[in-house]
């Protein structure tokens, strides 16, 4: 029982960190100077690097979200049934 709790905690923390960093890089990309490639620099990194980082963080957050849903599937179904009223 304690192992699954530790896994849940790790998954939630990872999801929080990756989601926050993905959102932060999204804001940086949104506010970065127009242009592409090496010409647009934001916080010392080219826009291309921010885009790559944002993509990897988003894929990581999506993967961890799938694991989170898998681990908490029974609770999710319980809550849905409770809301629907079955």
Phi, psi and omega in degrees: 000321181290331179294316180294326177294318178297319178296317179299317180296315180298317181296316181295317179295316177299317180297319178296314181294310182295320178296318179294315179294323177296317178296319180297315178293330175295318177294319179298317178294323181293323183264357181293155177302147179294152181128177182227164173067223188279348185283332181263115183247133176224122180054038175084356179243144175295153181301326179300319179293320177298321179295317178296315178300316179299318180296312180296318178297321180292318176297319178298316179296322178295316178298316179292326177295322177296317176298318179300315177297318180298314182294323185255022185301315182297318179294321179298314179297319178300313181295321179295315178297323179295319180289316182291325176097027179281000000 
